[in-house]
Amino acid sequence: MSGNYRHSRSSVCIVHTPSLEPITDPDDEEDEDTVCETSDSPRTSPSPTHGHESSGSSIDDSSPPYKVASAPLSDGVGLFATRPMLKGAVVLSEGPLFTQPPQLTRTNSTVMAALAECTRDEQRQYFNLANAYKVPRAGKRALLPALGIFETNALPCGKTRGGRRAGIFLLGARLNHSCRPNIARAWDEGAQQMTFRTLRDVAEGEELCLNYVDVLGTRAQRAEELQNDFGFECACEACALDFEELAESDRRRAAIRRHFEEVGACGSEPTLGLRKVELALRLLREEGLVHYEASFCFDAFQFCILVSDYVNAKAWVRKAWEASCNTSGPDSPASRAFKMYWANPRAHELAGVLPHTTLHGPDHEDESNNMPPSH
């Protein structure tokens, strides 16, 4: 996301993600983005780590907090919690088995060459993963097995000079999809690992699920995308809703998406923008989603600093920091930026652009939970 803001009062641009990073020369910027010099890279961590809890957890168990077991809803296997976990707990940190260059340059041959460097057991596990490209589908051609499995299961993990690379995570690939997921993933550039954290408190025995597609689509939109890209029909709790419950779920998700798109245009109307943020956060809670919480709280921070309301700005960016720590960890770029703004909100480029006024903080938003749902 660009860090350029329009500072005229008639057109102030609000961005959903923090952009204040250490300022670098263009040459340095290119070097930072380049984390992989070759078209495919070796394995960076053959042994995953697991079980690290968030700072609020008293659980300390070195055994894995998950197990691979049969998942009836997916007609395959999945990961299941072996003990209760608090929101923000690290379930698993896993390095890629191998990575591949951007999609246009990887082939079945490049995947097979990478697999040749793996052990027989790793090869066996790889070829036991799902393959959504066995047969042609609308707009999709069938692929040879090695490449088809890669395209079905690979996750983005850093960049090369040619674009974003992708990697295979043998345990992460066992996380099934849910339109109301309880797991988030975040790539740790320093550790060269993918970290999977709980989005909410998780009960023992509960299946651990990611979302493969945008959760803000309607059920029909999600179903079409899942069928086109992964070749299956979702049977999660959100997709199992019927009649009025389904209509309400679709309405909430569409409204969240609408607010997300509209907030960016409210830079010259902070009061209206903050109201949209509050409505979106309430709808996220009603829908049982955590996605976009940090972004919306950061939007609220920006509305407050626009009018020099630094007290409420700090309260909002603290909430954004807490949400970001739960989903991507305290050392992620977004979390570090939120923490910096919490310490010094005046460092933001939009500080004081509009005339001073007092808005309100997240405590007001929490109190509004008792209000009737907004349509």
C-alpha positions in Angstrom: 0.0 0.0 0.0 1.4 3.3 -1.0 2.3 5.8 1.8 1.4 8.9 -0.3 -1.5 10.9 1.2 -3.5 13.7 -0.3 -3.4 16.4 2.4 -6.0 18.7 0.9 -9.0 19.0 3.2 -11.4 18.3 0.4 -9.8 15.0 -0.5 -7.9 13.1 2.3 -7.1 9.5 1.5 -7.4 6.9 4.3 -5.5 3.7 3.8 -6.4 0.4 5.5 -2.8 -0.7 6.4 0.0 1.2 8.1 2.6 2.6 5.7 5.2 4.3 7.9 8.1 1.9 7.6 11.9 2.8 7.9 12.6 5.1 5.0 15.0 3.5 2.5 16.6 4.4 -0.8 15.0 2.8 -3.8 18.0 0.4 -4.1 17.7 -0.6 -0.5 14.0 -1.2 -1.0 14.7 -3.6 -3.9 17.1 -5.5 -1.7 14.6 -5.8 1.1 12.0 -7.3 -1.2 14.5 -9.8 -2.6 14.6 -12.7 -0.2 15.3 -15.4 -2.8 17.8 -15.2 -5.6 17.0 -18.5 -7.3 13.9 -19.7 -9.0 13.3 -22.2 -6.2 14.9 -22.3 -2.7 15.9 -25.2 -0.4 14.0 -26.1 2.6 14.5 -23.6 5.4 13.0 -25.5 8.4 12.4 -29.3 8.1 11.0 -29.5 11.6 8.0 -27.3 12.5 7.7 -25.7 16.0 4.5 -25.5 17.8 2.6 -24.9 21.0 3.8 -21.3 21.8 1.0 -19.5 23.4 0.0 -15.8 23.3 1.1 -13.7 26.2 -2.3 -14.1 27.9 -2.1 -17.9 28.1 -1.0 -19.9 31.1 -0.6 -23.1 29.1 2.9 -24.4 28.7 2.9 -27.8 26.9 5.7 -28.8 24.6 3.5 -31.4 22.9 1.8 -30.3 19.7 -1.5 -28.6 20.3 -2.9 -30.3 17.2 -3.3 -33.7 15.6 -4.0 -34.9 12.1 -7.3 -36.8 12.1 -10.2 -37.7 9.8 -12.3 -34.7 8.9 -15.8 -35.9 7.9 -16.9 -32.6 6.4 -14.0 -32.6 3.9 -13.9 -36.4 3.2 -10.2 -36.3 4.1 -8.0 -35.4 7.0 -7.6 -32.1 8.9 -5.9 -30.6 12.0 -7.7 -30.8 15.3 -6.9 -29.1 18.6 -5.6 -31.5 21.3 -6.1 -28.9 24.0 -7.9 -25.6 24.6 -6.1 -22.6 23.1 -6.6 -18.9 23.7 -7.1 -16.3 21.0 -3.7 -15.4 19.5 -2.0 -18.7 20.4 0.7 -19.9 18.0 -0.5 -23.3 16.9 2.3 -24.1 14.5 5.3 -22.4 12.9 6.5 -24.3 9.8 9.2 -23.7 7.2 8.4 -24.6 3.6 9.3 -28.0 2.3 10.4 -26.2 -0.8 9.4 -23.0 -2.7 8.8 -22.2 -6.3 9.0 -19.0 -8.4 5.9 -17.0 -9.4 3.2 -18.9 -11.1 4.0 -18.0 -14.7 7.5 -19.5 -14.4 7.0 -22.7 -12.5 6.3 -25.9 -14.2 5.9 -29.6 -13.4 9.7 -30.0 -14.1 10.6 -27.3 -11.5 8.4 -28.9 -8.9 9.9 -32.3 -9.6 13.4 -30.9 -9.4 12.6 -29.5 -5.9 11.0 -32.8 -4.8 14.2 -34.6 -5.8 15.9 -32.8 -2.9 13.4 -34.1 -0.4 13.4 -37.4 1.5 11.2 -40.3 0.4 8.9 -39.7 3.4 8.5 -36.1 2.5 7.8 -37.0 -1.1 5.2 -39.5 0.1 3.5 -36.9 2.2 3.6 -34.4 -0.7 1.9 -36.8 -3.1 -0.8 -37.5 -0.5 -1.9 -33.9 -0.6 -5.1 -32.8 -2.4 -5.0 -32.1 -6.1 -7.7 -29.9 -7.6 -6.2 -30.1 -11.1 -6.7 -33.8 -11.9 -9.4 -33.0 -14.4 -10.2 -29.8 -16.4 -12.7 -27.4 -14.9 -14.2 -24.1 -16.2 -11.3 -21.9 -17.1 -8.8 -24.4 -15.6 -6.8 -27.0 -17.5 -5.7 -30.3 -16.0 -2.1 -30.3 -14.7 0.5 -33.1 -14.2 0.3 -34.4 -10.6 3.3 -32.7 -9.1 2.4 -29.2 -10.4 -1.3 -29.8 -9.7 -0.6 -30.6 -6.0 1.6 -27.5 -5.7 -1.0 -25.2 -7.2 -3.7 -26.6 -4.9 -1.7 -26.3 -1.7 1.0 -23.7 -2.0 0.9 -20.5 0.1 2.6 -17.2 -0.6 5.9 -16.8 1.3 8.1 -13.9 0.4 9.3 -12.4 -2.8 12.0 -12.9 -5.5 13.2 -10.4 -8.1 10.5 -11.8 -10.4 7.6 -11.5 -8.0 6.0 -13.4 -5.1 7.2 -16.9 -4.4 5.0 -19.8 -3.0 5.8 -22.7 -0.8 4.5 -26.1 0.4 3.9 -26.5 4.1 3.1 -30.1 4.8 1.2 -29.6 8.0 -0.3 -26.2 7.0 -1.7 -27.9 3.9 -3.8 -30.1 6.3 -5.7 -27.1 7.5 -9.1 -27.3 5.8 -11.2 -24.3 4.7 -14.0 -22.6 6.7 -15.9 -19.5 5.9 -15.8 -18.8 9.6 -12.2 -19.7 10.3 -10.4 -20.0 13.6 -6.9 -19.9 12.2 -4.9 -17.1 10.6 -1.5 -17.5 8.8 1.3 -15.0 8.6 4.7 -15.3 6.9 7.7 -14.5 9.1 10.3 -13.1 6.8 13.1 -13.2 9.5 12.5 -16.8 10.5 11.5 -17.9 7.0 8.5 -19.7 8.5 4.7 -19.6 8.2 3.1 -19.1 11.5 -0.5 -20.2 12.2 -2.4 -18.5 15.1 -5.8 -18.9 16.6 -8.3 -16.1 15.7 -10.4 -16.8 18.7 -10.4 -19.2 21.7 -10.4 -22.8 20.5 -11.8 -25.8 22.3 -10.2 -29.2 22.6 -11.2 -31.4 19.7 -12.2 -28.5 17.5 -11.1 -28.6 13.9 -8.5 -25.9 13.0 -9.4 -24.1 9.7 -8.2 -21.3 7.5 -10.2 -19.5 4.8 -9.1 -20.2 1.3 -11.2 -17.4 -0.3 -12.5 -13.9 0.7 -14.8 -14.4 3.7 -16.8 -11.2 2.8 -18.4 -12.8 -0.2 -22.0 -14.2 0.0 -22.4 -17.9 0.3 -23.1 -18.1 -3.5 -20.0 -16.1 -4.3 -17.8 -18.1 -1.9 -19.1 -21.4 -3.3 -18.4 -20.4 -6.9 -14.8 -19.3 -6.0 -14.1 -22.5 -4.0 -15.5 -24.7 -6.8 -13.5 -22.9 -9.5 -10.2 -22.7 -7.6 -10.3 -25.8 -5.4 -13.0 -28.1 -6.8 -15.0 -28.7 -3.7 -18.3 -27.6 -2.1 -18.0 -26.0 1.4 -20.0 -27.5 4.2 -18.8 -25.3 7.1 -21.2 -23.9 9.7 -21.6 -20.6 7.8 -22.5 -22.4 4.6 -24.8 -24.7 6.4 -27.2 -21.9 7.4 -30.6 -21.9 5.9 -33.3 -19.4 4.9 -33.4 -16.3 7.0 -30.1 -17.0 8.9 -28.3 -17.4 5.6 -29.8 -14.1 4.3 -28.7 -12.3 7.4 -25.2 -13.7 7.2 -25.0 -12.7 3.5 -26.3 -9.2 4.4 -23.7 -8.7 7.2 -20.8 -9.8 5.0 -21.9 -7.6 2.2 -22.3 -4.7 4.5 -18.8 -5.2 6.0 -17.3 -5.2 2.5 -19.3 -2.1 1.6 -18.0 -0.3 4.7 -14.5 -1.4 4.0 -14.7 0.1 0.6 -16.4 3.3 1.7 -14.2 4.1 4.7 -11.3 5.1 2.5 -13.3 7.9 0.9 -14.4 9.4 4.3 -11.1 11.3 4.9 -12.8 14.7 4.8 -15.7 13.4 7.0 -14.1 11.8 10.1 -17.3 11.5 12.0 -19.0 9.6 9.2 -16.0 7.4 8.7 -15.7 6.5 12.4 -19.4 5.6 12.4 -18.8 3.2 9.4 -15.9 1.7 11.3 -18.0 1.1 14.4 -20.8 -0.5 12.3 -18.3 -2.8 10.5 -16.7 -3.9 13.8 -20.1 -4.8 15.2 -21.0 -6.7 12.1 -17.7 -8.6 12.3 -18.6 -9.7 15.8 -22.1 -10.7 14.9 -20.8 -12.8 12.0 -18.1 -14.4 14.2 -15.2 -13.0 12.1 -12.0 -11.4 13.2 -10.8 -10.5 9.7 -10.3 -6.8 9.1 -10.5 -5.9 12.8 -7.0 -4.4 12.8 -7.6 -2.6 9.6 -10.8 -1.0 10.7 -9.3 0.1 14.1 -6.4 1.6 12.2 -8.9 3.5 10.0 -10.5 4.8 13.2 -7.0 5.9 14.4 -6.5 7.9 11.2 -9.9 9.7 11.6 -8.9 10.7 15.1 -5.4 12.0 14.2 -6.9 13.9 11.2 -8.6 16.1 13.8 -5.8 16.1 16.4 -7.8 13.9 18.8 -4.7 12.1 20.0 -6.2 10.6 23.1 -8.8 8.6 21.2 -6.3 8.0 18.4 -4.0 6.2 20.8 -6.9 4.1 22.1 -7.8 3.0 18.6 -4.3 2.2 17.5 -3.7 0.2 20.6 -6.8 -1.9 19.7 -5.4 -2.3 16.2 -2.1 -3.4 17.7 -3.8 -6.0 19.9 -5.7 -7.4 17.0 -2.6 -7.5 14.8 -0.6 -9.3 17.5 -3.3 -11.9 17.6 -3.4 -12.6 13.9 0.2 -11.9 12.7 2.3 -11.6 15.9 3.9 -8.7 17.7 6.9 -8.7 15.3 5.0 -8.3 12.1 5.4 -5.1 10.2 1.9 -4.0 10.8 2.1 -4.7 14.6 5.4 -2.8 14.8 3.9 0.2 13.0 0.8 0.2 15.2 3.0 0.1 18.3 5.0 3.0 17.0 1.9 5.1 16.4 0.6 4.2 19.8 3.7 5.7 21.3 3.7 8.7 19.0 0.4 9.3 17.0 1.7 12.6 15.8 4.3 10.7 13.6 1.5 9.9 11.2 1.4 12.0 8.0 -2.3 12.8 8.4 -1.9 14.3 11.9 -3.7 17.6 12.2 -4.8 17.9 8.6 -8.4 18.9 9.5 -9.6 21.4 12.2 -9.4 20.1 15.8 -12.4 18.3 17.2 -13.0 15.4 19.6 -14.3 12.1 18.3 -14.5 9.0 20.6 -12.5 5.8 21.3 -13.3 2.1 21.1 -15.0 2.2 24.6 -17.8 4.1 22.9 -17.9 1.4 20.2 -18.1 -1.3 22.8 -21.0 0.4 24.5 -22.9 0.6 21.2 -23.0 -3.2 21.0 -26.3 -3.1 22.9 -27.8 -1.0 20.0 -30.1 -2.8 17.5 -28.3 -4.2 14.5 -27.8 -1.9 11.6 -29.3 -2.7 8.2 
